[in-house]
Amino acid sequence: MSVIPDHPLRYAMANELHARPFPAVQAPARAAYLAIKPAQNAAGRDRDADRAHLIALLDRFGVQHPQPGATHYSGQIGRHLLKWESHTEFVTYTIFGPGNAERPFEAATFGIFPDDWLRAAPGVCITSALIRMELLTTDEAAIADKVDEWFVPESLAISRVLDDQLIIASDFRIDPRGHMRFAVFARPEAGERRTGRVVQRLCEIETYKAMSMLGLSRARDLGPEMGSIDKRLTALLSEMCGVVAEPAEMLHSLLTVSAELENIIAQSSFRFGATGAYETIVNQRVDVLREERFEGRQTFGEFMMRRYDPAMRTVKSTEARLKAMSDRALRAGDLLRTRVDVERSAQNRDLLASMDKRSDTQLRLQRTVEGLSTVAITYYAVSLAMYVLGPLEFQLGISKTTLAAIVTPLVLLAVWAMVQRLRKHID
């Protein structure tokens, strides 16, 4: 095969499938998770700033740097394992440490992130979480007591996952120290890679849930503006049902509404599109856990169905409403333009009819003028002829009046024939 050149992206695309390996975690253990994104234009952020921020943390522990352009990193920093990943809109840091703190969900694990380093982050915290992993060696009744103590019962979600190898629990609430809490109880036969996969899935569910909820915030912000535009559009459509006094002004108003809607769609399309993608990932991550009910309590999937899915339906309905309003404005504009064209066609028809009428009038006037011109020319021609024929009055003994009576019909006939010949020549 060496004689056949490889596609330039062959190895890069093959390696991409293995670019983000799951961590291997052996219970008991603890983890701290942090996701950072810029407040604005996260997709177009400076990726070098993210990498520089990571290197600043690694330099504090004298750890080797990642490769240039790398989108993921995994390595030891002190007694802990650090896992870093760069995504489209955010970067994530996950720290794994052995053993459990005596006090559940002790935030001291986050102490590995220096305060000055956190303040220099190129973005804001979109979510953070503390994960406690215990070895399940006692009966399951103790688990129920623990989760009731650690989490808010009203929001608690707990389930058996991956063929009852592990039990996971969370209430998806931010604790007083500003972190989400997740508990993982692993049976002794659950391998470290399976435990690591579950922890990774929990972090992904939390991160993509938080990112997709940004779409709900955007949808709520658009509510009043969309309501105002909808009222204007409805009023314009109502006016179109009657006689439109100023079609041009109404068309301008419709085009203004359409432009405002298209601007909103352009500014919101990325966020709504990303929300749909993140929602899909959240649902997929929940599905792959293969949940089973724990003591009849709410599972993660049920929690998402009750609390998360309505928010996503709100985003979808807002996106659909925006598109429907835009289409309605465009259709109204097309109808009004058609109406204006029909009215202009009617005006042009009336104008042409008026022009035809004026042409007929001008033609009749022209013929009248032609008749008068014939009479006038005949009058002057007869007058000239009488000067020429004047001597015959004495030679032939014919009076001037008689000569005029004889000459006038002949001159009139000649003049008429000349006018007709000229008209025929012009036609």
N, C-alpha and C positions, 0 to 999 in steps of 0.2 A: 504493500500500500504506500510505501515511501515515494513511489514515482508519481502519486496523485497528490497535488497540493491540497492542504486543508483550507476550509473556509476560515477567514480571519477571526470569526467569532465562535468557532466550533468549541474550543476549550473553555472560553469564557462562559458560554451558555450552558455547557455541561456542568461546570463548576458552580454555577449559580444555584443549581438544585441542592447543593450541599453547603451553601454559603453560611447558613445559620443553624448549626447543629444544636440539638437540645442539650441543656446542662445535665450532668450526672450528679444527683443529690441523694445522699444517704441519710434517712431520718435516724435520730433526731437532728434537726437543723433549723436554721432561720434564714430569712432573706429579706432584703430591703429593695424596693423597686422605685424608680424615678423616671418620669417621662417629661421631656422639655420640648417646647415649641415656641417659635417667635410669635409675638402677639399679632403681627400683621405679615402678610405675604410669606407664609411659612413654606409654601412649595418653592418659592424663588429665593429662599434664604441663601446665605453664604455657607456652603458646606465646609469650607476651609476653617471657618470660625468654630464649627462643631468639633472638627478634628483637633484644632488647637486647644480647645477646652479639655478634651480628653487627654491630650498629651500633657497638659498642665497638671492633671491629676496623677498621671503615670510617673511624671518626673519627681513627684513628692515621695514615691516609693522606689525610685530608681529602676523602673520596669521598662523593658524594651518597647519601642513605639510600634504602632501598626504600620502596614505597608501604605505608601502614598495612594490616595484614592480609595482606600478600604471603606466598606460600608458596615463592617462588623469587626469585633475584637473580643477575645476571651483570654484571660490570663490571671495569674495570682498577684494580688497586691497585699503583702503581709500574710496574715492568716486567712484571708478571704479570697474567694474567686470573683472576679469582675467580668461581667458580660455586657458589652456595649453594642448597640445596633443603631444604624442610621436609616430612617424611613423617609417617605415622601414629604411629610410635614413635621416630623418630630424625631428626636433621638431618645433612646432609652438606656438607662443604667440599671443593672441588676447585680446585687452583691449577695453572695451565698457564704454563710459561715456555719461551722459545725456546732452542734449542741443547741439547747434552748436556754433562753434567759430565765432566771428564777421567776421574774415577774412577766406574765404573758404580754406579748406585743410591746416589749421594751424598745423605745425609739433610739436607744443607744447605738443600735446597728447603723443608723444613719450618721453616726459620729465619724465614720470613715470618710464622709464628704465634708471637708473643711468649710467653715462658714464663709470665709472670704472667697473660696472657690465657687460656692453656690451663688454668692452675690454677683460673681463675674460671669454667670451663665448667659449664653447668647439667646435668651428667651425666657419664658415663664413656665412654671410647673403646671402641666395639664392634669397630671395625676401622680400620686405616690402611694405606695402600699407597703405594709408589713406582713410577712407571711411566716407563720409558725408551723413547723413540720414535726409532728410527734410520731413515735413508734406505737402502733396499736397493739399493746400486749395485755390490756385489761378488757373487761367486758364492755359492751357498747353503752351500757347505762351510764358509765362515767363520761362518755362523750356528750351525751345529752345534757348532763349537769354542767359541763364545761362551756358548751356553746351558749347555754342559757345565761351563764354568767358573763361571757365575753361579748355577746352580741345583743342587739335590740330584738326581742322576740317577735315584734310585729313585722320586722323586715327580714328576719332570718331565713336564709335559704341553705339547705343542707341535703346532701345526697350521696349515695354510693356510686362510684364511678369505676370504669374499666373492669367490669366483671367482679365488682365488690372487692377489688384489691386496695382501694383507698376510699376514704370518706373526706369530703370537702365541705366547708361551711364559710359563710360570710353574710353580712347584712348590708353591704354596699353603702355604708355610711362613713362619713369622715369623722375620725375620732378627735378628741380635744387637741392632739398634737398635729393634726392636719393630714393624717394618713388613713387610707383604707385598710381593712384588716381581713386576712384570709387565714383559715386554719386547714391544715392537711393532716389527716391521720392515715399513716401507711402501715399496712400489715407487714410482718417480717418477710414474707415471701415476695412482696413487691420489690422489684429491682430498683436500683438507683436511677436508671435511665427512665423507667416508667414514672417514678416520682418526679424526676426533672421535667418530663413532658407535661405532667399535670400542672406543675408550678408555672411552666411557660404558658400553658393555655389560660390559666387564671390571670396572668399578667396581660396577655393579649386581650382577653375578654374585657378587663377593666379599661385598658388603654383605648381600644376601639370603641367601647361604649362611650367613654368620655369624649372622644373625637367626634363621634356621630351626633352627640347631644349638642354640639356647636350648631348643627343644622337646625335644631329646634329653636335655639336662641335667635338665629337669623330669621326663621319663619315667624316667630313672635314679633320681632322688630318690624317686619314687613306688614303685619296685620293692619295697623291704622292707615298706613300709606296706601295699601291695596284697597281698603274700604273707601277711602276718599276718591281714588281713581275710579272705582266701580260705580260710585254714585254719579260722578261726572259722565261716565260712559253711558249709564242707564238713562240719564237725563237727555243726552244727545240723541240716543236711539228713540226715546219717546217723542222728541221734537221731529225726528225724521218721519214719524207716522202721519204727521199733518203737513200743512203747507209750509215749506221752508222759504222764509223771506230772503235770507242771505246764504245761499248754498256755499259760496266761497268761504265765508267766515266759519260756517259749520265744518266744512272740510278741513280747514286749518286747525280747528279745535280737535277734530278726530285724529289728525296727524300728530298733534301734540301729545294726545293721550297714548297713541301707539308708540311714539318715541320714548315716553316715560316708561312704558311697560317693557319695551325692548332693552332699555338701560338697566332696569331692575333685573331682568332675566340674565343679561350679560354679567352683572355683578354677582349674581347668586348662583349661576350655573355650576361653578366649580364646587362651591360649598355643598349644594344639594347633591351633585354627582358624587362627591366624596362621602357624603352621609350615607347614600345608598350602598356604596362599596363597603364602608365600615360596618353597616348593619348586616350585610351578607357575611362578613368575616365573623362578627359576633355570634350569629346564629350557627355558623359552621363550627366554630370552636366549642359551643355548647353541645352540639350534636355529637362531635367526636368523643366527648367524655362518656357517652353511653350511660346516662344517669339511671339510677334506680332509687325508688323512694326510701327514705330513712325514717322509720317509725311514723309513717303517714304525714311527714312534714313537707313543706314547700320545697320543690327542687329549684335549681338555677334556671331551668327552662321555664318553669311556671312563674318565677319572679320576673323574667324577661317578658313573658307574655302579658303579665298584669301591669308592669310598670314601664317597661322599655318599648314594647311594640306600639302602644298608643302614641308615644312621642314620635316614633318613626312614621306612623300613619299621618300625623299632623304635618310633618315635613313633606310627605308625598302629596297630601291634599293641597298644601300651599303651592307646591311646584305645579300640580295639575291646574289649580285655579289661575295661576299666573299665565300658563299657556292658553287656557280657555279664554281669559280676558284679552290676551294679545290677539288670538284668532278672531274673537268677536269684534275687536276694534278694526282689524284688517278687513273683515267682511263688511262691516258698516261703511268703511271708507270706500270699498269697491262699489257698494250699492249707491252711495251718495255720488261718486264719480259717474256711475252709469246714469243716475237721475239727472245730474248736471248736463251730461252729454245729450240725453234725450231732450231736455229743455232747450239746449243750444241748437239742436237739430230742428226743433219746432220753430225757434226764432229765426234760424236761417231759412227755413221753408217760407215763413211769413215774409221775410225780407225779399226773397226771390219772387214771391207772388206780387209784392208791392212793386218791385222793379219791373216785372212783366206788365203790370198795370200802367206804370208810368211810361214804359216803352210804347204801349198801345196808344196812350194819350199823345205822346210825342209824335207818333206816326200819323195820327189823325190831324194834329196841328200842322205837321209837315205837309200833308196833302192839301190841307186848307191853304197853307202858305203858297204851295205850288200853284193852286188855282188862282189865288190873288196875284201871284207873280205873272202868271200867264196873261191875266187881264191887264196888269200894269204894262208888261212888255208890249202887248198888242196895242194898248193905247198910245204908247210912245212911237211904236212902229207905224201905226196909222197916221200919226201926226207927221212923221218924217215923209211917209208916202204921199201925203197930201201936198207937201211942198214940191215933191217931184212931179206929181200929176196935176198940179195947179194949172199949167198952161193949157191942158186939154179942155178946160172949162170954156175957153173962148173958141178953140178950134173945132171942137165937136159939139159945142152948144149944150154941154151937160153941166148941170149945177154942181157946186162943190159938195153939197149934201148928198147928191146922188152918187158922186164918185166915192165919198166916204162910205156910203152904204154898200157899194160894190166891193171896195177894197177890204173893209173890216172883216168879213167872214174869211176871206182868203188869208189875210195876215193872222187871224186867230187860229185858223187851222194849221198854218205853218209853225207858229210858235208852240202850239200844243204838241205837234209831231216832234219838234226839236226837244222839248222837255222830256217827252216819253223816251226818246232815244238816249238822252243823257242819263236818265234813271236806269234804263236797261243796261247801259254801259257800266254804271257804278255797281249795280247788283252783280 
